[in-house]
Amino acid sequence: MSDEKTNQECEKGKDAIVSNAGEAINPEEAKKAKRIILKNLFTIGFGWVFLFTAYSSIANLQSSLNSDDGLGTVSLSTIYVSLILSCIFLPTILIKKFGVKWTIFFSQLAYVLYIGANIFPRYYTLVPGAIILGLGAAPLWTAKCTFLTDLGTNYAKYSGESTEVVINRFFGIFFAMFQSGNIWGNIISSTILKPELIENSTFVSNISFCGSNDCPGSESVEIKKAQKSTVYILCGIYVSCALFAAFLVLTLIDSYDKIGLVHSKEENKNPIKLLVNTLRHLRNKNQLLIIPLTMWSGFEQAFISADFTRSFISCVKGVDFVGYIMICYGVSDTLGSYGFGYVIKFVGRIPCFLIAAGLNYATILLMTFWKPNEESSYILYIIAILWGLSDAVWQTQINAFYGVIFQSSEEAAFSNYRLWESLGFVIAYAYSNYLCVQIKLYLLLFYLTVGILGYGAIEFRLKSQKSVQITPF
């Protein structure tokens, strides 16, 4: 009898899966657990697709739809001021208090409020909505990162794969879904903001005042705007998308206990300690040198979403073309993120950064010297595509570069990354209503040059050292 029992246990052992921790796991249990984990992974991915289908597109339209008194860009600047304050304290407090799922759900509702405020855009509706969104954005993204990391860690336990490999794959799947939101949102805006629906507005008669010649207060330029009823329909669709995103999270995301997840250390961080470490990290020379390029990431994203959409697309072609041209930007950005991920394996990091800088220099100079006219309006599509490719490098490789040079202090380093990129957004949106586009283009050239010089200095320092391991302070 004893021998039979031993034989049965041996037979079971043959089928057992050995986890990456060396534990034997029943194949059926592993299969079920992996299915639950993947369901949650794709649920969070679709949640972001629907949420940012709405938000990314309404953000791209702010400088065009809400151009009166600079309301749109003021609201965008307010979002990032609020985000800077939020990212230090709120994520830790909310995740510890409500858990990952409920933090994501409540933060998504903050986006709903801002999107809904565009139905009746006034300073007393849109700016408070922007403040609330900024407060919700940091907890949303922090909770998402925590959730994906924990999902990947648990999946690796059942698959027997390296935890790092699985986490990277999960983030890749997530961002592939997330980045598509910009495409779908712009398709919606292009469809709704059709030219035939636009009335009671005088379109600019002399588009030579568009592009780099556009200046605040210039009466020579009047942007073609959509009817209010059309804007109501557009905002209604976007609000519905954002609410559906929250519904997906509320109904389909499982609790940590059901998934079998272990809470990560991220949820137990002391916010005061994080603030102190973030400030102390500024003693690191490499951190100081990377700040200009980090801020450049904020500057370039703010320019393409606010100034390019208003002074180039809306001014030359009308607000109804913002969606079409920004679709090209979104597709280019998405494909570039994947493409450069493979290219960097063969040519290294430095050529990719130089290619991105070259693309930006070329497009900035093109925008500076291009004389807008209907016959050459196809140039707007070219600018969007090239800017999307360069943005793909900045968004993926600056993050990766932080991970390489600050391996022993990632938490404080990435907190600095969020801080300085957000500051770039704030500054760009803050002066958007007061400077001529040509001045903004010159400033972009300056920011990019300083950023690349700082990056080059870090590469020089790394090559001068025997090890890539950087001491935190």
ROTI-274972 format. One record per residue (C-alpha): residue number from 1; residue in three letters; chain; x, y, z. Coordinates in nm, 4 decimals, always signed. Layout:
BEGIN
num, residuo, cadena, c1, c2, c3
NUM, ALA, A, X, Y, Z
...
This chain:
BEGIN
num, residuo, cadena, c1, c2, c3
1, MET, A, +0.0000, +0.0000, +0.0000
2, SER, A, +0.2823, +0.2293, +0.0893
3, ASP, A, +0.4559, +0.1479, -0.2383
4, GLU, A, +0.1391, +0.2279, -0.4381
5, LYS, A, +0.1062, +0.5676, -0.2714
6, THR, A, +0.4709, +0.6402, -0.3397
7, ASN, A, +0.4262, +0.5440, -0.7066
8, GLN, A, +0.1207, +0.7714, -0.7393
9, GLU, A, +0.3138, +1.0636, -0.5940
10, CYS, A, +0.5999, +0.9939, -0.8335
11, GLU, A, +0.3596, +0.9905, -1.1302
12, LYS, A, +0.2165, +1.3258, -1.0197
13, GLY, A, +0.5687, +1.4595, -0.9794
14, LYS, A, +0.6463, +1.3775, -1.3410
15, ASP, A, +0.3730, +1.6152, -1.4584
16, ALA, A, +0.4484, +1.8874, -1.2065
17, ILE, A, +0.5874, +2.2215, -1.3256
18, VAL, A, +0.8888, +2.3557, -1.1427
19, SER, A, +0.8506, +2.7271, -1.0726
20, ASN, A, +1.1352, +2.9748, -1.0975
21, ALA, A, +1.1549, +2.9483, -0.7184
22, GLY, A, +1.2136, +2.5731, -0.7416
23, GLU, A, +0.8644, +2.4745, -0.6224
24, ALA, A, +0.6617, +2.1937, -0.7839
25, ILE, A, +0.3269, +2.3202, -0.9188
26, ASN, A, +0.0345, +2.1146, -1.0478
27, PRO, A, +0.0005, +2.1695, -1.4290
28, GLU, A, -0.3756, +2.2235, -1.4122
29, GLU, A, -0.3412, +2.4785, -1.1349
30, ALA, A, -0.0643, +2.6538, -1.3256
31, LYS, A, -0.2741, +2.6658, -1.6433
32, LYS, A, -0.5729, +2.8095, -1.4578
33, ALA, A, -0.3587, +3.0644, -1.2727
34, LYS, A, -0.1915, +3.1817, -1.5942
35, ARG, A, -0.5317, +3.2185, -1.7622
36, ILE, A, -0.6534, +3.4430, -1.4778
37, ILE, A, -0.3362, +3.6505, -1.4908
38, LEU, A, -0.3634, +3.7007, -1.8691
39, LYS, A, -0.7293, +3.7975, -1.8334
40, ASN, A, -0.6303, +4.0713, -1.5898
41, LEU, A, -0.3415, +4.1811, -1.8111
42, PHE, A, -0.5659, +4.2294, -2.1145
43, THR, A, -0.8396, +4.3887, -1.9042
44, ILE, A, -0.6033, +4.6565, -1.7764
45, GLY, A, -0.4759, +4.7010, -2.1327
46, PHE, A, -0.8239, +4.7538, -2.2762
47, GLY, A, -0.9051, +4.9821, -1.9830
48, TRP, A, -0.6176, +5.2069, -2.0909
49, VAL, A, -0.7148, +5.1848, -2.4581
50, PHE, A, -1.0650, +5.3198, -2.3897
51, LEU, A, -0.9496, +5.5771, -2.1321
52, PHE, A, -0.6751, +5.7243, -2.3494
53, THR, A, -0.8771, +5.6980, -2.6684
54, ALA, A, -1.0786, +5.9681, -2.4954
55, TYR, A, -0.8154, +6.1668, -2.3055
56, SER, A, -0.5309, +6.1776, -2.5608
57, SER, A, -0.7623, +6.3033, -2.8328
58, ILE, A, -0.9345, +6.5679, -2.6221
59, ALA, A, -0.5888, +6.6845, -2.5094
60, ASN, A, -0.4740, +6.7157, -2.8724
61, LEU, A, -0.7765, +6.9355, -2.9438
62, GLN, A, -0.7429, +7.1676, -2.6424
63, SER, A, -0.5471, +7.4425, -2.8162
64, SER, A, -0.7958, +7.4391, -3.1064
65, LEU, A, -1.1369, +7.3755, -2.9494
66, ASN, A, -1.0701, +7.5860, -2.6385
67, SER, A, -0.8423, +7.8518, -2.7853
68, ASP, A, -1.0333, +8.1508, -2.6407
69, ASP, A, -0.8159, +8.3224, -2.3784
70, GLY, A, -0.5781, +8.0273, -2.4007
71, LEU, A, -0.8124, +7.8160, -2.1876
72, GLY, A, -0.7120, +7.4833, -2.3428
73, THR, A, -0.3376, +7.5187, -2.2893
74, VAL, A, -0.3895, +7.6667, -1.9418
75, SER, A, -0.5852, +7.3555, -1.8462
76, LEU, A, -0.3104, +7.1281, -1.9847
77, SER, A, -0.0449, +7.3196, -1.7892
78, THR, A, -0.2589, +7.2916, -1.4758
79, ILE, A, -0.2766, +6.9138, -1.5175
80, TYR, A, +0.1018, +6.8819, -1.4989
81, VAL, A, +0.1431, +7.1255, -1.2096
82, SER, A, -0.1084, +6.9152, -1.0182
83, LEU, A, +0.0668, +6.5973, -1.1346
84, ILE, A, +0.4027, +6.7135, -0.9958
85, LEU, A, +0.2482, +6.7644, -0.6525
86, SER, A, +0.0527, +6.4408, -0.6751
87, CYS, A, +0.3334, +6.2064, -0.7766
88, ILE, A, +0.5264, +6.2534, -0.4511
89, PHE, A, +0.2517, +6.1826, -0.1988
90, LEU, A, -0.0775, +6.0510, -0.3363
91, PRO, A, +0.0189, +5.7191, -0.5052
92, THR, A, +0.1575, +5.5615, -0.1898
93, ILE, A, -0.1261, +5.6864, +0.0291
94, LEU, A, -0.4090, +5.5798, -0.2047
95, ILE, A, -0.2644, +5.2386, -0.2940
96, LYS, A, -0.2016, +5.1626, +0.0724
97, LYS, A, -0.5528, +5.2787, +0.1678
98, PHE, A, -0.7660, +5.1397, -0.1185
99, GLY, A, -0.5470, +4.8847, -0.2957
100, VAL, A, -0.4418, +4.8771, -0.6601
101, LYS, A, -0.7799, +4.8027, -0.8206
102, TRP, A, -0.9767, +5.0760, -0.6442
103, THR, A, -0.6964, +5.3290, -0.6887
104, ILE, A, -0.7096, +5.2705, -1.0645
105, PHE, A, -1.0896, +5.2925, -1.0680
106, PHE, A, -1.1118, +5.6197, -0.8703
107, SER, A, -0.8271, +5.7732, -1.0729
108, GLN, A, -1.0055, +5.6901, -1.3989
109, LEU, A, -1.3082, +5.8845, -1.2748
110, ALA, A, -1.0829, +6.1914, -1.2430
111, TYR, A, -1.0202, +6.1671, -1.6188
112, VAL, A, -1.3956, +6.1403, -1.6789
113, LEU, A, -1.4521, +6.4699, -1.4952
114, TYR, A, -1.1955, +6.6575, -1.7058
115, ILE, A, -1.3238, +6.5162, -2.0340
116, GLY, A, -1.6806, +6.5987, -1.9314
117, ALA, A, -1.5807, +6.9556, -1.8417
118, ASN, A, -1.5093, +7.0141, -2.2126
119, ILE, A, -1.8841, +7.0050, -2.2777
120, PHE, A, -1.9072, +7.3436, -2.1037
121, PRO, A, -1.5484, +7.4777, -2.1155
122, ARG, A, -1.4931, +7.7707, -1.8823
123, TYR, A, -1.2092, +7.8564, -1.6480
124, TYR, A, -1.4266, +7.7562, -1.3516
125, THR, A, -1.5051, +7.4146, -1.5025
126, LEU, A, -1.1991, +7.3094, -1.7025
127, VAL, A, -0.9241, +7.4243, -1.4613
128, PRO, A, -1.0729, +7.2492, -1.1533
129, GLY, A, -1.1220, +6.9423, -1.3744
130, ALA, A, -0.7553, +6.9653, -1.4737
131, ILE, A, -0.6463, +6.9857, -1.1097
132, ILE, A, -0.8482, +6.6744, -1.0239
133, LEU, A, -0.7114, +6.4887, -1.3265
134, GLY, A, -0.3531, +6.5784, -1.2295
135, LEU, A, -0.4130, +6.4512, -0.8776
136, GLY, A, -0.5520, +6.1264, -1.0187
137, ALA, A, -0.2906, +6.0731, -1.2914
138, ALA, A, +0.0048, +5.9868, -1.0664
139, PRO, A, -0.1848, +5.7244, -0.8598
140, LEU, A, -0.3299, +5.5802, -1.1835
141, TRP, A, +0.0082, +5.5204, -1.3457
142, THR, A, +0.1798, +5.4089, -1.0263
143, ALA, A, -0.0954, +5.1567, -0.9520
144, LYS, A, -0.0766, +5.0316, -1.3111
145, CYS, A, +0.2994, +4.9785, -1.2858
146, THR, A, +0.2559, +4.7982, -0.9540
147, PHE, A, -0.0195, +4.5767, -1.0938
148, LEU, A, +0.1711, +4.4801, -1.4098
149, THR, A, +0.4864, +4.4082, -1.2112
150, ASP, A, +0.2976, +4.1862, -0.9672
151, LEU, A, +0.1143, +4.0074, -1.2508
152, GLY, A, +0.4413, +3.9411, -1.4312
153, THR, A, +0.6133, +3.8183, -1.1155
154, ASN, A, +0.3328, +3.5731, -1.0439
155, TYR, A, +0.3101, +3.4549, -1.4073
156, ALA, A, +0.6836, +3.3809, -1.4067
157, LYS, A, +0.6327, +3.1599, -1.1032
158, TYR, A, +0.3899, +2.9402, -1.2984
159, SER, A, +0.5698, +2.9486, -1.6334
160, GLY, A, +0.9185, +2.8877, -1.4986
161, GLU, A, +1.0504, +3.1838, -1.7001
162, SER, A, +1.2739, +3.4639, -1.5803
163, THR, A, +1.0752, +3.7246, -1.3860
164, GLU, A, +1.2482, +4.0096, -1.5713
165, VAL, A, +1.1627, +3.8588, -1.9123
166, VAL, A, +0.7952, +3.8141, -1.8243
167, ILE, A, +0.7605, +4.1626, -1.6749
168, ASN, A, +0.9184, +4.3185, -1.9856
169, ARG, A, +0.6825, +4.1167, -2.2071
170, PHE, A, +0.3779, +4.2223, -2.0032
171, PHE, A, +0.4775, +4.5889, -2.0233
172, GLY, A, +0.5310, +4.5460, -2.3981
173, ILE, A, +0.1824, +4.3999, -2.4443
174, PHE, A, +0.0327, +4.6744, -2.2296
175, PHE, A, +0.2025, +4.9614, -2.4147
176, ALA, A, +0.1160, +4.8085, -2.7513
177, MET, A, -0.2492, +4.8344, -2.6496
178, PHE, A, -0.2160, +5.1709, -2.4751
179, GLN, A, -0.0452, +5.3497, -2.7650
180, SER, A, -0.3225, +5.2464, -3.0036
181, GLY, A, -0.5639, +5.4680, -2.8073
182, ASN, A, -0.4191, +5.7765, -2.9748
183, ILE, A, -0.5085, +5.6269, -3.3136
184, TRP, A, -0.8686, +5.5312, -3.2280
185, GLY, A, -0.9364, +5.8620, -3.0554
186, ASN, A, -0.8193, +6.0620, -3.3542
187, ILE, A, -1.0269, +5.8471, -3.5884
188, ILE, A, -1.3305, +5.9380, -3.3787
189, SER, A, -1.2507, +6.3114, -3.3807
190, SER, A, -1.1852, +6.3067, -3.7570
191, THR, A, -1.5199, +6.1391, -3.8186
192, ILE, A, -1.7211, +6.3655, -3.5881
193, LEU, A, -1.5521, +6.6956, -3.6768
194, LYS, A, -1.6398, +6.6686, -4.0432
195, PRO, A, -1.6008, +6.9843, -4.2563
196, GLU, A, -1.9667, +6.9935, -4.3533
197, LEU, A, -2.0661, +7.0267, -3.9878
198, ILE, A, -1.8628, +7.3417, -3.9419
199, GLU, A, -2.0572, +7.6621, -3.9777
200, ASN, A, -2.0741, +8.0197, -3.8487
201, SER, A, -1.6977, +8.0562, -3.8521
202, THR, A, -1.4694, +8.2489, -4.0794
203, PHE, A, -1.1777, +8.0369, -4.1866
204, VAL, A, -0.8429, +8.2093, -4.2150
205, SER, A, -0.8160, +8.3789, -4.5541
206, ASN, A, -0.4394, +8.4282, -4.5458
207, ILE, A, -0.2674, +8.1167, -4.4153
208, SER, A, +0.0698, +8.2855, -4.4509
209, PHE, A, +0.0039, +8.3936, -4.0910
210, CYS, A, -0.0115, +8.0294, -3.9824
211, GLY, A, +0.2763, +7.8052, -3.8823
212, SER, A, +0.5867, +7.9793, -3.7501
213, ASN, A, +0.4259, +8.3187, -3.8220
214, ASP, A, +0.1407, +8.2608, -3.5769
215, CYS, A, +0.1573, +8.4942, -3.2787
216, PRO, A, -0.0755, +8.5413, -2.9776
217, GLY, A, -0.3323, +8.8149, -3.0329
218, SER, A, -0.2842, +8.8165, -3.4079
219, GLU, A, -0.6186, +8.9114, -3.5605
220, SER, A, -0.5003, +8.7900, -3.8985
221, VAL, A, -0.5536, +8.4316, -3.7929
222, GLU, A, -0.8920, +8.2907, -3.7045
223, ILE, A, -0.9195, +7.9163, -3.6654
224, LYS, A, -1.2144, +7.7311, -3.8142
225, LYS, A, -1.4072, +7.5786, -3.5236
226, ALA, A, -1.6755, +7.3165, -3.4906
227, GLN, A, -2.0374, +7.3779, -3.3959
228, LYS, A, -2.1197, +7.3399, -3.0276
229, SER, A, -2.3567, +7.0536, -3.1017
230, THR, A, -2.0714, +6.8685, -3.2728
231, VAL, A, -1.8435, +6.9242, -2.9734
232, TYR, A, -2.1182, +6.7918, -2.7440
233, ILE, A, -2.1399, +6.4714, -2.9491
234, LEU, A, -1.7610, +6.4315, -2.9493
235, CYS, A, -1.7311, +6.4870, -2.5733
236, GLY, A, -2.0257, +6.2525, -2.5125
237, ILE, A, -1.8480, +5.9743, -2.7023
238, TYR, A, -1.5228, +6.0365, -2.5162
239, VAL, A, -1.6953, +6.0421, -2.1762
240, SER, A, -1.8637, +5.7131, -2.2647
241, CYS, A, -1.5253, +5.5603, -2.3574
242, ALA, A, -1.3716, +5.6733, -2.0282
243, LEU, A, -1.6671, +5.5439, -1.8258
244, PHE, A, -1.6474, +5.2099, -2.0055
245, ALA, A, -1.2776, +5.1924, -1.9152
246, ALA, A, -1.3670, +5.2388, -1.5474
247, PHE, A, -1.6446, +4.9786, -1.5824
248, LEU, A, -1.3958, +4.7235, -1.7205
249, VAL, A, -1.1647, +4.7736, -1.4238
250, LEU, A, -1.4509, +4.7621, -1.1741
251, THR, A, -1.6059, +4.4416, -1.3077
252, LEU, A, -1.3205, +4.2383, -1.4582
253, ILE, A, -1.0081, +4.3136, -1.2533
254, ASP, A, -0.9752, +4.0503, -0.9810
255, SER, A, -0.8613, +4.1027, -0.6247
256, TYR, A, -0.5029, +4.0247, -0.5315
257, ASP, A, -0.6201, +3.7287, -0.3234
258, LYS, A, -0.8107, +3.5717, -0.6131
259, ILE, A, -0.5175, +3.6095, -0.8515
260, GLY, A, -0.2752, +3.4930, -0.5846
261, LEU, A, -0.0604, +3.8042, -0.6056
262, VAL, A, +0.1788, +3.9226, -0.3380
263, HIS, A, +0.1777, +4.2956, -0.2736
264, SER, A, +0.4973, +4.4524, -0.3981
265, LYS, A, +0.7242, +4.6778, -0.1982
266, GLU, A, +0.6009, +4.9729, -0.4052
267, GLU, A, +0.2880, +4.9916, -0.1935
268, ASN, A, +0.4733, +5.0294, +0.1346
269, LYS, A, +0.6982, +5.3180, +0.0387
270, ASN, A, +0.7048, +5.6149, +0.2723
271, PRO, A, +0.6128, +5.9244, +0.0670
272, ILE, A, +0.8307, +6.1541, +0.2802
273, LYS, A, +1.1266, +5.9201, +0.2377
274, LEU, A, +1.0664, +5.9100, -0.1389
275, LEU, A, +1.0648, +6.2916, -0.1510
276, VAL, A, +1.3914, +6.3104, +0.0436
277, ASN, A, +1.5554, +6.0443, -0.1763
278, THR, A, +1.4334, +6.2220, -0.4904
279, LEU, A, +1.5963, +6.5488, -0.3816
280, ARG, A, +1.9134, +6.3782, -0.2567
281, HIS, A, +1.9462, +6.2042, -0.5926
282, LEU, A, +2.0184, +6.5444, -0.7482
283, ARG, A, +2.3688, +6.5125, -0.5991
284, ASN, A, +2.4382, +6.2517, -0.8639
285, LYS, A, +2.6203, +6.4177, -1.1568
286, ASN, A, +2.4537, +6.1908, -1.4097
287, GLN, A, +2.1116, +6.2897, -1.2754
288, LEU, A, +2.1963, +6.6567, -1.3235
289, LEU, A, +2.3240, +6.5911, -1.6757
290, ILE, A, +2.0134, +6.3961, -1.7818
291, ILE, A, +1.7663, +6.6625, -1.6558
292, PRO, A, +1.7746, +6.8724, -1.9793
293, LEU, A, +1.6958, +6.5696, -2.1998
294, THR, A, +1.4222, +6.4601, -1.9564
295, MET, A, +1.2657, +6.8067, -1.9730
296, TRP, A, +1.3022, +6.7972, -2.3523
297, SER, A, +1.0689, +6.4961, -2.3494
298, GLY, A, +0.8028, +6.7170, -2.1883
299, PHE, A, +0.8740, +7.0138, -2.4156
300, GLU, A, +0.8464, +6.8157, -2.7394
301, GLN, A, +0.5257, +6.6364, -2.6391
302, ALA, A, +0.3656, +6.9647, -2.5305
303, PHE, A, +0.4620, +7.1321, -2.8592
304, ILE, A, +0.3171, +6.8601, -3.0815
305, SER, A, -0.0084, +6.8372, -2.8838
306, ALA, A, -0.0701, +7.2112, -2.8372
307, ASP, A, +0.1262, +7.4309, -3.0783
308, PHE, A, +0.1525, +7.2019, -3.3801
309, THR, A, -0.2170, +7.1080, -3.3668
310, ARG, A, -0.3273, +7.4715, -3.3354
311, SER, A, -0.0812, +7.6851, -3.5339
312, PHE, A, -0.0096, +7.4355, -3.8090
313, ILE, A, -0.2956, +7.1862, -3.8491
314, SER, A, -0.6006, +7.3853, -3.7335
315, CYS, A, -0.4752, +7.7112, -3.8811
316, VAL, A, -0.3846, +7.5692, -4.2236
317, LYS, A, -0.6460, +7.2940, -4.2672
318, GLY, A, -0.9064, +7.3440, -3.9926
319, VAL, A, -0.9764, +7.1640, -3.6659
320, ASP, A, -1.1413, +6.8770, -3.8563
321, PHE, A, -0.7977, +6.7725, -3.9866
322, VAL, A, -0.6323, +6.7466, -3.6432
323, GLY, A, -0.7485, +6.3881, -3.6046
324, TYR, A, -0.6344, +6.2744, -3.9498
325, ILE, A, -0.2832, +6.4140, -3.9158
326, MET, A, -0.2406, +6.3034, -3.5539
327, ILE, A, -0.3366, +5.9489, -3.6581
328, CYS, A, -0.0159, +5.9509, -3.8649
329, TYR, A, +0.1717, +6.0681, -3.5563
330, GLY, A, +0.0196, +5.7912, -3.3427
331, VAL, A, +0.0900, +5.5137, -3.5944
332, SER, A, +0.4464, +5.6371, -3.6442
333, ASP, A, +0.5030, +5.6576, -3.2674
334, THR, A, +0.3658, +5.3067, -3.2117
335, LEU, A, +0.5657, +5.1443, -3.4922
336, GLY, A, +0.8765, +5.3395, -3.3935
337, SER, A, +0.8555, +5.2124, -3.0376
338, TYR, A, +0.8787, +4.8552, -3.1654
339, GLY, A, +1.1227, +4.9289, -3.4468
340, PHE, A, +1.3817, +5.1100, -3.2388
341, GLY, A, +1.3530, +4.8394, -2.9732
342, TYR, A, +1.4982, +4.5972, -3.2282
343, VAL, A, +1.7363, +4.8446, -3.3950
344, ILE, A, +1.9080, +4.9280, -3.0658
345, LYS, A, +2.0140, +4.5622, -3.0301
346, PHE, A, +2.2221, +4.5930, -3.3462
347, VAL, A, +2.3485, +4.9518, -3.3535
348, GLY, A, +2.3450, +5.0437, -2.9844
349, ARG, A, +2.1921, +5.3254, -2.7860
350, ILE, A, +2.3924, +5.6259, -2.9123
351, PRO, A, +2.2921, +5.6020, -3.2841
352, CYS, A, +1.9238, +5.5801, -3.1857
353, PHE, A, +1.9461, +5.8971, -2.9757
354, LEU, A, +2.1292, +6.0751, -3.2574
355, ILE, A, +1.8695, +5.9617, -3.5146
356, ALA, A, +1.5892, +6.0968, -3.2940
357, ALA, A, +1.7730, +6.4275, -3.2451
358, GLY, A, +1.8376, +6.4501, -3.6216
359, LEU, A, +1.4683, +6.3958, -3.6967
360, ASN, A, +1.3713, +6.6682, -3.4502
361, TYR, A, +1.6297, +6.9148, -3.5833
362, ALA, A, +1.5041, +6.8520, -3.9379
363, THR, A, +1.1339, +6.8949, -3.8512
364, ILE, A, +1.1951, +7.2053, -3.6363
365, LEU, A, +1.3906, +7.3718, -3.9183
366, LEU, A, +1.1233, +7.2646, -4.1685
367, MET, A, +0.8505, +7.4248, -3.9533
368, THR, A, +1.0640, +7.7381, -3.9085
369, PHE, A, +1.1203, +7.8050, -4.2799
370, TRP, A, +0.8078, +7.6515, -4.4356
371, LYS, A, +0.5676, +7.9066, -4.5818
372, PRO, A, +0.2210, +7.7552, -4.5223
373, ASN, A, -0.0008, +7.7112, -4.8290
374, GLU, A, -0.2722, +7.4696, -4.9396
375, GLU, A, -0.0621, +7.3142, -5.2158
376, SER, A, +0.2117, +7.2002, -4.9761
377, SER, A, -0.0123, +7.1106, -4.6812
378, TYR, A, +0.1004, +6.7470, -4.7211
379, ILE, A, +0.4105, +6.8608, -4.5282
380, LEU, A, +0.1959, +6.8529, -4.2135
381, TYR, A, +0.1671, +6.4746, -4.2496
382, ILE, A, +0.5430, +6.4416, -4.2997
383, ILE, A, +0.6138, +6.6471, -3.9855
384, ALA, A, +0.3710, +6.4351, -3.7819
385, ILE, A, +0.5291, +6.1089, -3.8995
386, LEU, A, +0.8884, +6.2206, -3.8364
387, TRP, A, +0.8007, +6.3692, -3.4967
388, GLY, A, +0.6257, +6.0447, -3.4027
389, LEU, A, +0.9384, +5.8430, -3.4861
390, SER, A, +1.1600, +6.0678, -3.2751
391, ASP, A, +0.9114, +6.0640, -2.9865
392, ALA, A, +0.9211, +5.6835, -2.9940
393, VAL, A, +1.2935, +5.6985, -2.9130
394, TRP, A, +1.2571, +5.9588, -2.6378
395, GLN, A, +0.9700, +5.7762, -2.4632
396, THR, A, +1.1268, +5.4299, -2.4702
397, GLN, A, +1.4991, +5.4957, -2.4531
398, ILE, A, +1.5154, +5.7749, -2.1935
399, ASN, A, +1.3261, +5.5435, -1.9566
400, ALA, A, +1.5618, +5.2574, -2.0394
401, PHE, A, +1.8658, +5.4856, -2.0000
402, TYR, A, +1.7539, +5.5797, -1.6483
403, GLY, A, +1.7398, +5.2087, -1.5672
404, VAL, A, +2.0954, +5.1572, -1.6943
405, ILE, A, +2.2721, +5.4474, -1.5248
406, PHE, A, +2.0802, +5.4385, -1.1970
407, GLN, A, +2.0615, +5.0663, -1.1292
408, SER, A, +2.1177, +5.1041, -0.7559
409, SER, A, +1.8711, +5.3905, -0.7066
410, GLU, A, +1.5873, +5.3323, -0.9540
411, GLU, A, +1.3084, +5.4514, -0.7238
412, ALA, A, +1.4551, +5.7997, -0.6671
413, ALA, A, +1.5732, +5.8182, -1.0292
414, PHE, A, +1.2321, +5.7486, -1.1832
415, SER, A, +1.0727, +5.9898, -0.9383
416, ASN, A, +1.3094, +6.2529, -1.0798
417, TYR, A, +1.2150, +6.1439, -1.4306
418, ARG, A, +0.8437, +6.2070, -1.3615
419, LEU, A, +0.9262, +6.5378, -1.1915
420, TRP, A, +1.1446, +6.6898, -1.4667
421, GLU, A, +0.9379, +6.5639, -1.7605
422, SER, A, +0.6248, +6.7095, -1.5994
423, LEU, A, +0.8073, +7.0388, -1.5430
424, GLY, A, +0.8856, +7.0464, -1.9162
425, PHE, A, +0.5145, +7.0106, -1.9906
426, VAL, A, +0.4240, +7.2851, -1.7418
427, ILE, A, +0.6719, +7.5392, -1.8802
428, ALA, A, +0.5785, +7.4713, -2.2446
429, TYR, A, +0.2048, +7.4986, -2.1819
430, ALA, A, +0.2538, +7.8049, -1.9580
431, TYR, A, +0.4205, +8.0169, -2.2283
432, SER, A, +0.2144, +7.8706, -2.5136
433, ASN, A, -0.0341, +8.1603, -2.5075
434, TYR, A, +0.2294, +8.4341, -2.4878
435, LEU, A, +0.5062, +8.3545, -2.7384
436, CYS, A, +0.5094, +8.3503, -3.1178
437, VAL, A, +0.5543, +8.0059, -3.2700
438, GLN, A, +0.8862, +8.1041, -3.4243
439, ILE, A, +1.0263, +8.1826, -3.0774
440, LYS, A, +0.8960, +7.8475, -2.9517
441, LEU, A, +1.0766, +7.6700, -3.2358
442, TYR, A, +1.4032, +7.8463, -3.1488
443, LEU, A, +1.3550, +7.7447, -2.7860
444, LEU, A, +1.3018, +7.3832, -2.8949
445, LEU, A, +1.6331, +7.3928, -3.0814
446, PHE, A, +1.8005, +7.5227, -2.7653
447, TYR, A, +1.6373, +7.2642, -2.5361
448, LEU, A, +1.7264, +6.9773, -2.7688
449, THR, A, +2.0882, +7.0898, -2.8060
450, VAL, A, +2.1401, +7.1233, -2.4305
451, GLY, A, +1.9688, +6.7862, -2.3774
452, ILE, A, +2.1895, +6.6053, -2.6298
453, LEU, A, +2.5048, +6.7664, -2.4879
454, GLY, A, +2.4085, +6.6468, -2.1394
455, TYR, A, +2.3393, +6.2988, -2.2731
456, GLY, A, +2.6737, +6.2962, -2.4551
457, ALA, A, +2.8526, +6.3952, -2.1356
458, ILE, A, +2.6976, +6.0962, -1.9547
459, GLU, A, +2.8034, +5.8568, -2.2310
460, PHE, A, +3.1557, +5.9965, -2.2073
461, ARG, A, +3.1551, +5.9459, -1.8304
462, LEU, A, +3.0267, +5.5896, -1.8678
463, LYS, A, +3.3011, +5.5017, -2.1131
464, SER, A, +3.5592, +5.6504, -1.8800
465, GLN, A, +3.4507, +5.4202, -1.6007
466, LYS, A, +3.5429, +5.0557, -1.5723
467, SER, A, +3.1882, +4.9595, -1.4645
468, VAL, A, +2.8430, +5.0859, -1.5666
469, GLN, A, +2.7314, +5.0496, -1.2041
470, ILE, A, +2.6663, +5.4025, -1.0759
471, THR, A, +2.6750, +5.4893, -0.7095
472, PRO, A, +2.3512, +5.6687, -0.6084
473, PHE, A, +2.5094, +5.9639, -0.4304
